[in-house]
Amino acid sequence: MRRRRMVRDARGSRARAPHPFRLRFVSVHVTRNRKAPARLLLLGVALFALGSVAMPADAGARRKRQGPHVSAVRCWPPKVCGRDRHAVAPGGLLKLSGRNLRSGMSVRFRRSGKSRRAPFVTSRLRRSSGYLVTVPLSARSGRIRVVAKHGRRSNAVGPIRIRKLPKPIKTSQTPLDGTGMWIWYVSRSSGGTAAGIVAQAQRFGVRIVFIKSSDGTTWWPQFTPELVSALKAGGLRVCAWQFVYGAHPADEAALGVQAAQTGADCLVIDAESAYEGKYAQAQTYMAALRGKIGPEYAVALTGFPYVDYHPSFPYSVFLAPGGAQYNLPQVYWKAIGTSVDRALAHTYTWNGLYQRPIYPLGQLYDNPKPADVKRFRQLSAAYGATGVSWWSWQSASSAGWDATYASVPAVPAPPTPAYPTLGHRSRGDVVVWAQEHLLAAGQPLKVNGTYDAATEQAVRNLQTASALPVTGQVDLATWPVLLRYPPAVVDWANGARIARLRRAGRNGPASARLRSVRDELRK
């Protein structure tokens, strides 16, 4: 007897994989055997199992054949990218969207320059508010592709335009030479227009403008490519300055990179009391910054001028090799409560130890005497500074502006500032600096910022080996010998103890827990 029964068809098709739930009518010969119903049941179960197993494998193969697909790409985040959404600088971020994208996939860029190496350079895709990729430093403009782990490539998207970072100045001139003025708010400076700023700068001989570009992790939209280009077209050098706190050092460094990408000739780090005791954060910031802008881009530190008043501030990190090349101490003599002569002498005595060119930052706010402004210019030049700058554009009076440009006679060079003597009971970052140099000279000791017995013995050993008077103190005769050695690098950002101190807010050497003598800059 022939009956028609509905069973699952396991026969595949070359056109497409069988659907596990697709039913077909097939003819089955059924005999009058009592075992036939059981056999048919077993056959149905087997066919259903085969269909269920085949489906995931076929679907996985189908997804593999599809590969990644990119539907859109743009510079990220928009607030720091400018108007061209497809323009980004080396080290910047791109945001990709599309189908079948996964963290860890490679993004292929064309390699810049002529080289026998592979014509492409890659960077990894990561998931963070979408899919982001960091543009490699060696990438050049062109289309990009995403490559999956199994080798499937996406469609080409773009083209992406890779901006060029400002080239370092090759002559003996630095971006900080000449007279500079600091701008806090562009809107409050000469009418808030580039033309007004250029006109006033030309009138008073200003060569550099320092414009605020970010505060902590917040970008200031006043620092735009259009403003920078207009000021440069007017003959000015443009330096960005960012105020940093150390709570999110990598994010702050990213905004410093963005300022460089926007066209700044240099970047100034304004680090003050919020950064006291934060050695690990300072090291993280500098590593992230230099990793993106390179070792030659001009970076300066501005902050407290009296190093000995702030023993826990990480000057030895910010001004170390690989850190900022220039030192812009804020020598606000009237705010400090002293004379121009004493303020500069104290500043040069202590800051000179870090062996970075000093470009003093003077005071125009709070109506200082024009005679003091002129004296500041005279003494700074006598100390050897090739440039000075003033805080600030919006707070300077007419008399202050005139004093920055009026002709002043040269004055004799002041006595060479003597290095401070370190000995028993000395503590602070200057001791850290000396200990790092002693360590580089082969003296075994712990870098803790405290002039302990081990430090004294290391100094005696160095003095004996160098045929110096053995005093056990780092004195005027010992400093020049000690500073010939490059400072040893101490990794403040790692270690369990450092992690605990970081959570407590201060980390680094033992001296990082010291409080400032007083905040001499009463703004």
PEMOQUI-V897980 format. One record per residue. RES is the residue in three letters. PHI is phi in whole degrees, 0 to 359 (none if undefined). NEAR is the number of other ideal C-beta (glycine too) atoms within 8 Angstrom. Layout:
BEGIN
RES/PHI/NEAR
RES/PHI/NEAR
END
This chain:
BEGIN
MET/none/5
ARG/257/6
ARG/238/6
ARG/259/7
ARG/237/8
MET/266/6
VAL/229/11
ARG/280/10
ASP/268/10
ALA/267/8
ARG/286/5
GLY/281/7
SER/230/7
ARG/291/3
ALA/289/3
ARG/202/4
ALA/288/10
PRO/292/12
HIS/280/7
PRO/295/10
PHE/251/4
ARG/281/7
LEU/254/7
ARG/226/8
PHE/269/6
VAL/231/7
SER/269/6
VAL/233/9
HIS/279/5
VAL/246/9
THR/263/6
ARG/274/4
ASN/275/5
ARG/295/4
LYS/276/6
ALA/299/10
PRO/303/7
ALA/294/7
ARG/297/8
LEU/296/12
LEU/295/8
LEU/296/8
LEU/298/9
GLY/296/10
VAL/299/8
ALA/296/8
LEU/295/12
PHE/296/10
ALA/296/8
LEU/299/9
GLY/295/13
SER/292/8
VAL/289/8
ALA/291/12
MET/297/11
PRO/298/7
ALA/297/8
ASP/294/9
ALA/294/9
GLY/296/8
ALA/296/8
ARG/295/9
ARG/296/8
LYS/295/9
ARG/293/7
GLN/290/9
GLY/72/10
PRO/286/15
HIS/222/10
VAL/257/14
SER/262/6
ALA/203/8
VAL/214/12
ARG/203/10
CYS/295/14
TRP/217/10
PRO/280/6
PRO/300/8
LYS/292/6
VAL/244/9
CYS/258/13
GLY/83/9
ARG/282/3
ASP/276/8
ARG/288/8
HIS/255/11
ALA/254/11
VAL/211/14
ALA/264/12
PRO/306/12
GLY/91/11
GLY/280/13
LEU/246/11
LEU/241/15
LYS/251/12
LEU/246/16
SER/224/10
GLY/162/12
ARG/244/7
ASN/58/10
LEU/270/12
ARG/220/8
SER/300/8
GLY/95/7
MET/294/13
SER/273/9
VAL/247/15
ARG/261/11
PHE/248/15
ARG/285/11
ARG/275/13
SER/281/7
GLY/78/6
LYS/260/2
SER/211/5
ARG/280/2
ARG/289/5
ALA/305/5
PRO/287/5
PHE/238/8
VAL/230/11
THR/241/10
SER/217/12
ARG/272/10
LEU/277/16
ARG/225/9
ARG/262/7
SER/197/5
SER/56/4
GLY/113/9
TYR/255/11
LEU/243/14
VAL/218/12
THR/273/8
VAL/286/16
PRO/298/10
LEU/296/8
SER/264/9
ALA/281/13
ARG/233/10
SER/299/7
GLY/148/9
ARG/276/9
ILE/235/13
ARG/224/12
VAL/260/16
VAL/241/13
ALA/282/13
LYS/296/5
HIS/274/5
GLY/95/6
ARG/289/11
ARG/258/10
SER/276/14
ASN/293/6
ALA/278/7
VAL/236/11
GLY/126/9
PRO/283/7
ILE/267/15
ARG/261/9
ILE/269/13
ARG/290/9
LYS/259/6
LEU/289/11
PRO/303/9
LYS/285/6
PRO/294/7
ILE/291/8
LYS/271/4
THR/275/4
SER/288/3
GLN/286/5
THR/249/11
PRO/296/10
LEU/259/17
ASP/289/8
GLY/101/11
THR/268/14
GLY/237/16
MET/232/14
TRP/264/13
ILE/244/14
TRP/274/8
TYR/244/9
VAL/298/10
SER/296/6
ARG/253/7
SER/239/12
SER/52/9
GLY/80/5
GLY/76/8
THR/244/7
ALA/297/9
ALA/297/8
GLY/294/11
ILE/294/17
VAL/298/13
ALA/298/9
GLN/289/10
ALA/298/13
GLN/295/10
ARG/295/7
PHE/250/11
GLY/70/9
VAL/282/13
ARG/250/11
ILE/231/17
VAL/242/16
PHE/255/13
ILE/244/13
LYS/293/15
SER/247/14
SER/198/17
ASP/226/7
GLY/62/10
THR/258/7
THR/251/6
TRP/283/10
TRP/264/9
PRO/293/6
GLN/291/10
PHE/271/15
THR/248/9
PRO/300/8
GLU/294/6
LEU/295/12
VAL/299/13
SER/296/9
ALA/294/11
LEU/292/13
LYS/293/11
ALA/297/6
GLY/275/12
GLY/91/6
LEU/260/13
ARG/269/11
VAL/240/13
CYS/244/18
ALA/270/18
TRP/227/14
GLN/234/16
PHE/271/10
VAL/240/13
TYR/242/9
GLY/92/12
ALA/289/6
HIS/225/8
PRO/298/13
ALA/293/9
ASP/292/8
GLU/295/16
ALA/296/14
ALA/299/10
LEU/287/14
GLY/295/15
VAL/298/14
GLN/297/13
ALA/297/14
ALA/296/14
GLN/294/12
THR/285/14
GLY/119/10
ALA/296/14
ASP/284/10
CYS/202/14
LEU/235/17
VAL/247/14
ILE/267/15
ASP/263/10
ALA/244/13
GLU/230/9
SER/298/7
ALA/298/9
TYR/262/15
GLU/294/10
GLY/81/12
LYS/251/15
TYR/288/13
ALA/295/13
GLN/294/13
ALA/297/16
GLN/292/13
THR/297/12
TYR/300/15
MET/295/15
ALA/296/9
ALA/293/12
LEU/293/13
ARG/293/11
GLY/296/6
LYS/257/12
ILE/261/12
GLY/88/8
PRO/279/5
GLU/260/5
TYR/298/12
ALA/288/15
VAL/230/14
ALA/231/16
LEU/249/16
THR/236/12
GLY/183/11
PHE/294/12
PRO/279/15
TYR/264/12
VAL/300/14
ASP/290/10
TYR/281/10
HIS/230/14
PRO/294/14
SER/261/15
PHE/282/14
PRO/279/14
TYR/304/12
SER/293/12
VAL/266/12
PHE/296/13
LEU/254/11
ALA/285/10
PRO/305/5
GLY/90/6
GLY/259/12
ALA/284/12
GLN/275/8
TYR/230/14
ASN/238/13
LEU/242/14
PRO/293/13
GLN/274/11
VAL/270/14
TYR/271/15
TRP/301/16
LYS/291/9
ALA/293/11
ILE/292/12
GLY/93/6
THR/215/6
SER/271/7
VAL/300/10
ASP/298/9
ARG/290/9
ALA/298/14
LEU/290/16
ALA/297/10
HIS/296/10
THR/297/14
TYR/292/11
THR/299/11
TRP/268/12
ASN/285/13
GLY/299/10
LEU/297/12
TYR/274/10
GLN/56/5
ARG/244/11
PRO/305/10
ILE/257/13
TYR/238/15
PRO/299/15
LEU/256/14
GLY/262/15
GLN/250/12
LEU/243/14
TYR/283/10
ASP/66/7
ASN/51/6
PRO/292/11
LYS/294/5
PRO/305/11
ALA/296/7
ASP/290/12
VAL/298/14
LYS/294/11
ARG/297/10
PHE/300/15
ARG/296/12
GLN/296/12
LEU/291/13
SER/298/12
ALA/295/9
ALA/294/11
TYR/285/13
GLY/105/6
ALA/290/11
THR/265/9
GLY/194/13
VAL/228/13
SER/222/16
TRP/224/15
TRP/251/12
SER/216/12
TRP/302/12
GLN/285/9
SER/257/8
ALA/283/12
SER/277/7
SER/298/5
ALA/295/8
GLY/295/14
TRP/301/11
ASP/299/10
ALA/292/11
THR/285/14
TYR/242/9
ALA/299/8
SER/292/3
VAL/229/7
PRO/286/5
ALA/289/6
VAL/239/7
PRO/300/4
ALA/295/6
PRO/291/11
PRO/304/3
THR/301/4
PRO/302/10
ALA/278/6
TYR/297/10
PRO/291/9
THR/269/8
LEU/253/10
GLY/199/10
HIS/307/5
ARG/80/5
SER/288/9
ARG/215/10
GLY/123/14
ASP/293/15
VAL/296/15
VAL/293/15
VAL/303/15
TRP/299/13
ALA/294/12
GLN/295/15
GLU/295/14
HIS/287/14
LEU/297/14
LEU/298/12
ALA/293/10
ALA/280/9
GLY/94/4
GLN/268/9
PRO/284/6
LEU/194/11
LYS/259/5
VAL/277/11
ASN/230/10
GLY/77/16
THR/238/10
TYR/279/11
ASP/266/7
ALA/296/5
ALA/296/9
THR/293/14
GLU/299/13
GLN/294/10
ALA/297/13
VAL/294/14
ARG/299/10
ASN/298/9
LEU/295/15
GLN/296/13
THR/294/9
ALA/292/6
SER/259/7
ALA/58/4
LEU/257/10
PRO/302/5
VAL/275/7
THR/249/8
GLY/76/9
GLN/244/10
VAL/274/10
ASP/250/9
LEU/299/7
ALA/280/8
THR/274/14
TRP/304/11
PRO/301/7
VAL/291/10
LEU/295/13
LEU/285/9
ARG/291/5
TYR/273/8
PRO/292/6
PRO/296/12
ALA/292/9
VAL/271/6
VAL/253/6
ASP/274/7
TRP/276/12
ALA/269/8
ASN/238/5
GLY/105/6
ALA/294/5
ARG/295/6
ILE/297/13
ALA/298/8
ARG/294/8
LEU/294/12
ARG/296/10
ARG/294/6
ALA/282/7
GLY/106/6
ARG/229/11
ASN/204/13
GLY/111/15
PRO/288/10
ALA/300/7
SER/292/16
ALA/293/15
ARG/269/7
LEU/287/10
ARG/266/3
SER/292/12
VAL/299/7
ARG/189/5
ASP/275/6
GLU/289/11
LEU/263/11
ARG/269/6
LYS/275/5
END
